């Protein structure tokens, strides 16, 4: 879980996206409090040859009133940054959930391989016994030996598939955790009972989904849309500005003369767009209405997810206990059948049936454990 948070590629991308938005916020703040200053010069080539290159004039454009556009742009940049922080947190949750899923897949295929390998060893042992009897002239049907060989080859094919699936799942887990694909990391088996005990009591769904990371993210989307409306409405107002400037040189004839004089201009600017500004405002207002509807629906969806996940946990917990008990019983049964098969007290068909029953039970057990742990993690993530 910690590795997924610190090393996952998608999480790192999300972290960089947050840094980008933070720089955007800083830029918006500078635009709000620091006026742009223009240093410029341009002259004929003949004057440049005689006088050289230098600043003729420096001026600063200081907007006094812009309909609140710059201020609202800064406020929106803060919302976007906070939204990036929430998205980063959610990317961590997603990476952890993916890692847990692949961890259980790998354990399942590993256990399937182990069970099937044990079956192959038992079948080979029985085959060698029958071949020995057959060669010494005992009345052993050749067909029994052939059936055993066929069963052995079938289980070898099953184990080849189990091995490849385990490798594929493990390498996918390495990718999620940002390990080299050729790493050799031994996965420890999972103790579901200890994990559930460590969690303590899982509380029932609360009443404040809007305070969770998902809920706050949806609220920030609405705030962002609100600032879009405010920024658009800013174009309804003229821009009032002050433009102080200082002239160092002035062109008189074909020569530059030093003047060193300062001027302060006050003015306004208004762009008439023939109703285009009102159309833009309407677009932003419609988008805000959409954001509010999505917020309401998504908050209800979060609350519903909480309730559904809690019910899933209750159901999966019962299934987990039952599947664990079934695995224990079938494991004990296979131990007995191993002895009985070695002593020719049961047929190969009955023995393989016991092996397959345990294989299916273990597969179901890991499936239930995977679903239970993932559901608990998802349930807890809904509250974060």
C-alpha positions as CSV (number, residue, x, y, z in Angstrom):
1,X,0.0,0.0,0.0
2,X,2.8,2.4,0.9
3,X,4.8,1.5,-2.2
4,X,1.7,2.2,-4.4
5,X,1.4,5.6,-2.8
6,X,5.1,6.6,-3.1
7,X,6.2,4.9,-6.4
8,X,3.2,4.3,-8.7
9,X,3.6,6.0,-12.1
10,X,0.1,7.4,-12.3
11,X,0.4,8.8,-8.8
12,X,3.6,10.6,-9.8
13,X,1.9,12.0,-12.9
14,X,-0.9,13.2,-10.6
15,X,1.7,14.8,-8.3
16,X,3.3,16.7,-11.2
17,X,-0.2,17.8,-12.3
18,X,-0.7,19.3,-8.8
19,X,2.7,21.1,-9.1
20,X,1.6,22.5,-12.5
21,X,-1.6,23.8,-11.0
22,X,0.3,25.3,-8.1
23,X,2.5,27.2,-10.5
24,X,-0.6,28.4,-12.3
25,X,-1.9,29.7,-8.9
26,X,1.3,31.5,-8.3
27,X,1.2,33.0,-11.8
28,X,-2.4,34.2,-11.2
29,X,-1.4,35.8,-7.9
30,X,1.5,37.7,-9.6
31,X,-0.9,38.9,-12.3
32,X,-3.2,40.2,-9.5
33,X,-0.7,42.1,-7.5
34,X,2.2,43.0,-9.9
35,X,1.5,45.2,-12.9
36,X,3.1,44.2,-16.2
37,X,6.1,46.5,-17.1
38,X,7.0,47.1,-20.7
39,X,10.6,47.8,-21.7
40,X,10.8,48.5,-25.4
41,X,12.7,50.2,-28.1
42,X,12.7,50.3,-31.9
43,X,14.5,52.6,-34.3
44,X,15.8,53.0,-37.8
45,X,19.0,51.2,-38.6
46,X,20.9,54.5,-39.2
47,X,20.0,55.7,-35.7
48,X,21.0,52.4,-34.1
49,X,24.4,52.6,-35.9
50,X,25.0,56.1,-34.5
51,X,23.3,55.9,-31.1
52,X,23.5,52.2,-30.3
53,X,20.7,50.1,-28.7
54,X,19.0,51.4,-25.5
55,X,15.7,51.9,-23.9
56,X,13.8,54.9,-25.1
57,X,10.9,54.4,-22.8
58,X,9.6,52.2,-19.9
59,X,5.9,52.0,-19.0
60,X,3.7,50.0,-16.6
61,X,0.1,49.1,-17.3
62,X,-1.8,49.1,-14.0
63,X,-5.5,48.1,-14.3
64,X,-7.6,49.7,-11.6
65,X,-10.8,47.9,-12.5
66,X,-11.4,45.0,-14.8
67,X,-14.8,43.8,-13.6
68,X,-13.1,41.5,-11.2
69,X,-11.7,39.2,-13.9
70,X,-8.1,39.1,-12.6
71,X,-9.2,38.5,-9.0
72,X,-11.7,35.8,-10.0
73,X,-9.1,34.2,-12.2
74,X,-6.8,34.0,-9.2
75,X,-9.6,32.5,-7.0
76,X,-10.3,30.0,-9.7
77,X,-6.6,29.0,-9.9
78,X,-6.8,28.3,-6.1
79,X,-9.8,26.1,-6.7
80,X,-8.1,24.3,-9.5
81,X,-5.0,23.7,-7.3
82,X,-7.2,22.2,-4.5
83,X,-8.9,20.1,-7.1
84,X,-5.5,18.8,-8.2
85,X,-4.7,17.9,-4.6
86,X,-7.9,15.9,-4.3
87,X,-7.3,14.2,-7.7
88,X,-3.8,13.3,-6.5
89,X,-5.2,11.7,-3.4
90,X,-7.8,9.8,-5.4
91,X,-5.1,8.5,-7.7
92,X,-3.3,7.0,-4.7
93,X,-6.5,5.2,-3.7
94,X,-6.9,3.8,-7.2
95,X,-3.3,2.6,-7.3
96,X,-3.6,0.9,-3.9
97,X,-6.8,-0.8,-5.0
98,X,-5.2,-2.0,-8.3
99,X,-2.1,-3.3,-6.4
100,X,-4.3,-5.3,-3.9
101,X,-6.2,-6.8,-6.7
102,X,-3.1,-8.0,-8.5
103,X,-1.6,-9.2,-5.3
104,X,-4.5,-11.6,-4.7
105,X,-4.5,-12.7,-8.3
106,X,-0.9,-13.7,-8.0
107,X,-1.4,-15.6,-4.7
108,X,-4.3,-17.5,-6.3
109,X,-2.3,-18.6,-9.3
110,X,0.6,-19.5,-7.1
111,X,-1.6,-21.7,-4.9
112,X,-3.2,-23.3,-7.9
113,X,0.2,-24.2,-9.2
114,X,1.2,-25.7,-5.8
115,X,-2.0,-27.9,-5.6
116,X,-1.7,-29.1,-9.2
117,X,2.0,-29.9,-8.7
118,X,1.1,-32.0,-5.7
119,X,-1.4,-33.9,-7.8
120,X,1.1,-34.5,-10.6
121,X,3.6,-36.0,-8.0
122,X,0.9,-38.3,-6.7
123,X,-0.1,-39.4,-10.2
124,X,3.5,-40.0,-11.2
125,X,4.0,-42.1,-8.1
126,X,0.9,-44.2,-8.9
127,X,2.0,-44.5,-12.5
128,X,5.4,-45.8,-11.5
129,X,3.8,-48.3,-9.3
130,X,1.5,-49.6,-12.0
131,X,4.3,-49.7,-14.6
132,X,6.4,-51.8,-12.1
133,X,3.6,-54.2,-11.6
134,X,2.9,-54.4,-15.4
135,X,6.5,-55.1,-16.2
136,X,6.7,-57.9,-13.6
137,X,3.8,-59.6,-15.2
138,X,1.1,-58.7,-12.7
139,X,-2.4,-58.4,-14.0
140,X,-2.5,-54.6,-14.5
141,X,-4.5,-53.3,-17.5
142,X,-2.4,-51.2,-19.9
143,X,-5.3,-48.8,-20.2
144,X,-4.9,-47.8,-16.5
145,X,-1.3,-46.7,-17.1
146,X,-2.4,-44.8,-20.3
147,X,-5.2,-43.0,-18.4
148,X,-2.7,-41.9,-15.7
149,X,-0.3,-40.6,-18.3
150,X,-3.1,-38.6,-19.9
151,X,-4.1,-37.2,-16.5
152,X,-0.5,-36.2,-15.8
153,X,-0.2,-34.4,-19.2
154,X,-3.5,-32.7,-18.6
155,X,-2.4,-31.4,-15.2
156,X,1.0,-30.3,-16.6
157,X,-0.9,-28.2,-19.2
158,X,-3.0,-26.7,-16.4
159,X,0.1,-25.9,-14.4
160,X,1.8,-24.3,-17.5
161,X,-1.2,-22.0,-17.7
162,X,-1.1,-21.3,-13.9
163,X,2.6,-20.5,-14.1
164,X,2.1,-18.0,-17.0
165,X,-0.9,-16.4,-15.3
166,X,1.1,-16.0,-12.0
167,X,4.0,-14.5,-13.9
168,X,1.7,-12.1,-15.9
169,X,-0.1,-11.0,-12.7
170,X,3.1,-10.6,-10.8
171,X,4.7,-8.4,-13.5
172,X,1.6,-6.3,-13.6
173,X,1.9,-5.8,-9.9
174,X,5.6,-4.8,-10.4
175,X,4.4,-2.2,-12.9
176,X,1.8,-0.8,-10.5
177,X,4.4,-0.6,-7.7
178,X,7.1,0.7,-10.1
179,X,9.5,-2.2,-9.6
180,X,11.7,-3.6,-12.4
181,X,9.8,-6.3,-14.3
182,X,12.6,-8.8,-13.6
183,X,12.4,-8.3,-9.9
184,X,12.4,-11.4,-7.6
185,X,10.1,-10.5,-4.7
186,X,8.5,-13.3,-2.7
187,X,4.9,-12.5,-1.9
188,X,3.8,-13.5,1.6
189,X,0.5,-15.3,2.0
190,X,-2.4,-13.2,3.2
191,X,-4.1,-13.9,6.6
192,X,-7.6,-12.6,6.2
193,X,-8.6,-13.2,9.8
194,X,-5.7,-11.2,11.1
195,X,-6.4,-8.4,8.6
196,X,-10.0,-8.2,9.7
197,X,-9.1,-8.2,13.4
198,X,-6.6,-5.3,12.8
199,X,-9.4,-3.2,11.3
200,X,-11.5,-3.4,14.4
201,X,-15.2,-2.5,14.0
202,X,-16.2,-1.2,10.6
203,X,-18.7,1.6,11.1
204,X,-22.0,1.9,9.3
205,X,-22.3,4.5,6.5
206,X,-22.3,8.1,7.8
207,X,-24.5,11.0,6.8
208,X,-21.9,13.5,5.4
209,X,-20.6,12.2,2.0
210,X,-19.9,15.8,1.0
211,X,-17.1,16.0,3.5
212,X,-15.1,13.1,1.9
213,X,-12.4,13.6,-0.7
214,X,-14.8,12.6,-3.5
215,X,-17.5,15.0,-2.1
216,X,-15.0,17.9,-1.8
217,X,-13.8,17.2,-5.3
218,X,-17.4,17.6,-6.6
219,X,-17.9,20.8,-4.6
220,X,-14.7,22.2,-6.1
221,X,-15.9,21.5,-9.6
222,X,-19.0,23.6,-8.8
223,X,-16.9,26.5,-7.4
224,X,-14.7,26.4,-10.5
225,X,-17.8,26.7,-12.7
226,X,-19.0,29.6,-10.5
227,X,-15.8,31.5,-11.1
228,X,-16.1,30.9,-14.8
229,X,-19.4,32.8,-14.7
230,X,-17.9,35.6,-12.7
231,X,-14.9,35.9,-15.1
232,X,-17.3,36.0,-18.1
233,X,-19.4,38.7,-16.5
234,X,-16.3,40.8,-16.0
235,X,-16.3,41.5,-19.8
236,X,-19.5,43.5,-19.3
237,X,-17.5,46.2,-17.6
238,X,-14.9,48.6,-19.1
239,X,-11.3,48.3,-18.0
240,X,-10.1,51.3,-16.1
241,X,-6.3,51.7,-16.0
242,X,-3.4,53.9,-15.1
243,X,-0.3,53.8,-17.3
244,X,2.7,55.6,-15.9
245,X,5.7,55.9,-18.3
246,X,9.1,57.5,-18.4
247,X,10.7,58.6,-21.6
248,X,14.5,58.6,-21.7
249,X,15.0,59.6,-25.3
250,X,12.8,61.1,-28.0
251,X,13.4,61.0,-31.8
252,X,13.6,64.5,-33.3
253,X,14.4,64.5,-37.0
254,X,16.9,61.7,-37.5
255,X,18.5,62.0,-34.1
256,X,17.7,60.8,-30.6
257,X,17.6,63.4,-27.9
258,X,17.7,62.9,-24.1
259,X,14.4,64.1,-22.5
260,X,14.0,62.3,-19.2
261,X,10.3,63.1,-18.7
262,X,7.6,61.1,-17.0
263,X,3.9,60.9,-17.9
264,X,0.9,59.3,-16.2
265,X,-2.0,58.4,-18.3
266,X,-5.5,57.4,-17.1
267,X,-7.9,55.7,-19.5
268,X,-10.5,53.1,-20.1
269,X,-11.0,50.4,-22.6
270,X,-14.3,48.6,-23.6
271,X,-14.8,46.0,-26.3
272,X,-18.3,45.7,-27.8
273,X,-18.9,42.2,-29.1
274,X,-22.5,42.6,-30.4
275,X,-24.0,40.3,-27.7
276,X,-21.1,37.8,-27.8
277,X,-20.3,38.6,-24.2
278,X,-23.9,37.8,-23.1
279,X,-23.8,34.6,-25.0
280,X,-20.6,33.6,-23.3
281,X,-22.1,34.4,-19.9
282,X,-25.1,32.2,-20.8
283,X,-22.8,29.3,-21.8
284,X,-21.0,29.6,-18.4
285,X,-24.3,29.7,-16.5
286,X,-25.5,26.6,-18.3
287,X,-22.2,24.9,-17.5
288,X,-22.7,25.9,-13.8
289,X,-26.2,24.4,-13.8
290,X,-24.7,21.2,-15.1
291,X,-22.1,21.2,-12.4
292,X,-24.7,21.7,-9.7
293,X,-26.8,18.8,-11.1
294,X,-23.7,16.6,-11.3
295,X,-22.8,17.6,-7.7
296,X,-26.2,16.6,-6.4
297,X,-26.2,13.3,-8.3
298,X,-22.6,12.4,-7.4
299,X,-23.1,13.1,-3.7
300,X,-26.1,10.8,-3.7
301,X,-24.0,8.3,-5.6
302,X,-21.3,8.5,-3.0
303,X,-23.8,7.9,-0.2
304,X,-25.3,5.0,-2.2
305,X,-21.8,3.5,-2.8
306,X,-21.1,3.7,0.9
307,X,-24.3,1.8,1.7
308,X,-23.7,-0.8,-1.0
309,X,-20.1,-1.4,0.0
310,X,-21.1,-1.9,3.6
311,X,-23.7,-4.5,2.6
312,X,-21.1,-6.2,0.4
313,X,-18.7,-6.3,3.3
314,X,-21.3,-8.0,5.5
315,X,-22.0,-10.6,2.8
316,X,-18.4,-11.2,1.8
317,X,-17.4,-11.6,5.4
318,X,-19.8,-14.5,5.8
319,X,-18.7,-16.0,2.5
320,X,-15.0,-15.7,3.6
321,X,-15.6,-17.6,6.8
322,X,-17.5,-20.3,4.9
323,X,-15.0,-20.6,2.1
324,X,-12.1,-20.8,4.6
325,X,-13.8,-23.6,6.5
326,X,-14.4,-25.4,3.2
327,X,-10.8,-25.1,2.2
328,X,-9.7,-26.5,5.6
329,X,-12.0,-29.5,5.3
330,X,-11.1,-30.3,1.7
331,X,-7.4,-29.9,2.6
332,X,-7.7,-32.5,5.3
333,X,-9.8,-34.7,3.0
334,X,-7.0,-34.5,0.3
335,X,-4.4,-35.5,2.9
336,X,-6.4,-38.6,3.7
337,X,-7.1,-39.3,0.0
338,X,-3.3,-39.0,-0.7
339,X,-2.7,-41.9,1.7
340,X,-5.7,-43.9,0.4
341,X,-4.5,-43.4,-3.2
342,X,-1.0,-44.4,-2.3
343,X,-2.4,-47.6,-0.8
344,X,-4.8,-48.1,-3.8
345,X,-7.9,-47.7,-1.7
346,X,-9.5,-45.2,-4.1
347,X,-9.5,-44.8,-7.9
348,X,-7.6,-42.2,-9.8
349,X,-10.9,-40.6,-10.8
350,X,-11.9,-40.2,-7.1
351,X,-8.4,-38.9,-6.2
352,X,-8.4,-36.3,-9.0
353,X,-11.9,-35.3,-8.0
354,X,-10.6,-34.5,-4.5
355,X,-7.7,-32.5,-6.0
356,X,-10.1,-30.5,-8.3
357,X,-12.5,-29.8,-5.4
358,X,-9.7,-28.4,-3.3
359,X,-8.4,-26.4,-6.3
360,X,-11.8,-24.9,-6.9
361,X,-12.3,-24.2,-3.2
362,X,-8.9,-22.4,-2.9
363,X,-9.6,-20.4,-6.0
364,X,-13.0,-19.4,-4.6
365,X,-11.4,-18.6,-1.2
366,X,-8.9,-16.2,-2.8
367,X,-11.6,-14.7,-5.0
368,X,-13.7,-14.0,-1.9
369,X,-10.7,-12.7,0.1
370,X,-9.8,-10.4,-2.8
371,X,-13.3,-9.1,-3.1
372,X,-13.6,-8.6,0.7
373,X,-10.3,-6.8,1.2
374,X,-10.9,-4.6,-1.9
375,X,-14.4,-3.8,-0.8
376,X,-13.1,-2.8,2.7
377,X,-10.4,-0.6,1.1
378,X,-12.9,1.0,-1.3
379,X,-15.3,1.5,1.6
380,X,-12.7,3.2,3.7
381,X,-11.5,5.3,0.7
382,X,-15.0,6.6,0.3
383,X,-14.7,8.1,3.7
384,X,-11.3,9.7,3.2
